Amino acid sequence: MKLLLVGDVMLGRLVNEVLRESGPDYPWSNTKPRFGEADWRACNLECVFSDRGTPWDAETKAFHFRSEQKNLAVLQSIGINAVSMANNHSFDFGYEALTDTLAGLDALGIRHAGAGANFAAASRLAISEVGGRTIGLVAFTDNEPAWEATADRPGVFHSPIDLTDNRARYLLRAVEKASRSVDVLIVSAHWGPNWGYRPPIEHPRFAHALIDHGATIVYGHSGHVCRGIEIYKSRPILYCTGNFIDDYAVDDSERNDRSFIFTIEVEDHTVKQLRLCPTVIRSCRARLAGRVEAALIAAIMKELCNALQTSASWNDAAGVLEIAVN
């Protein structure tokens, strides 16, 4: 079974404007065949889909991302099966816009985790079935503490990256429980600050705890750049999967326009291999990196993986960076 993950997908602002003139395939460009090779596909949804709502605390929050509700067709066009909603943009236009987004995803059969009408909904396990196998998604964030869902308030599944915090302990119990009900459990973590190629010092210990409690894959994002991959107890930790689609300005040193399509091969409950296909963002869409740039992007990731004791090799013929797990 092949699972496919990409980082932040943001379809608001200039991307939304482009989509008024272009079809839903536009943002995926020539990456679409790679998505077609996978059995299950997920992204971190860094915007809401709605024609309603007002910006959340516009005086203090600088960026608000909303795409027209019709643009849910963009996710459908590539076959997205599940999205993480636990991030710092799912509540950008309030509960009205979040409600429209969740209803639209439900109508298309796209599973979602990490945000909802209350804590029970935000922390709920999202389950997909593929070829008789079940894939679970739990999504949490340490961003935007003001958006933390409670028993009677909508918001996101919020947890500090602190194993002594009761919310982190609840998350670990939820992961352990979820792991017993699915074949593969992916824990989506929208965590940490922007920028920086090295995982923040508190992330490895927290990621290890997630795997110790049953996560098959730790799927990180939020930092806007790709960080190295660690293999812990034969299970991958993707500390940050970067940006996949957006309209952001590009930092010359951080190169937030570069990322990967992460394909993870799983047999039964065991992760066998990761294959990373280099991508770049151009004109508000994801594109496969050209041969020279792809090799450069892969070389940087290989070095970052080596720093985490993970061996990776560049397969030039296939245009992918390969990481063997078992």
Buried (B, 14 or more C-beta within 10 A) or exposed (E): BBBBBBBBBBBBBBBBEBBEEBEBEBBBBEBBEBBEEBBBBBBBBBBBBBEEBEBBEEEEBEEBBBBBBEBBBBBBBBBBBBBBBBBBBBBBBBBBBBBBBBEBBEEEEBBBBBBBBBBEBBBBBBBBEBEEBEBBBBBBBBBBEEBBBEEEEBBBBBBBBBBEEEBBBBBBEBBBEBBEEBBBBBBBBBBBEEEBBBBBEBBBEBBBBBBBBBBBBBBBBBBBBBBBBBBBEEBBBBBBBBBBBBBBEEEEEBBBBBBBBBBBBBEEEEBBBBBBBBBBBEEBBBBBBEEEBBBBBBBBBBEBBEBBEBEBEBEEEEBBBBBEBE
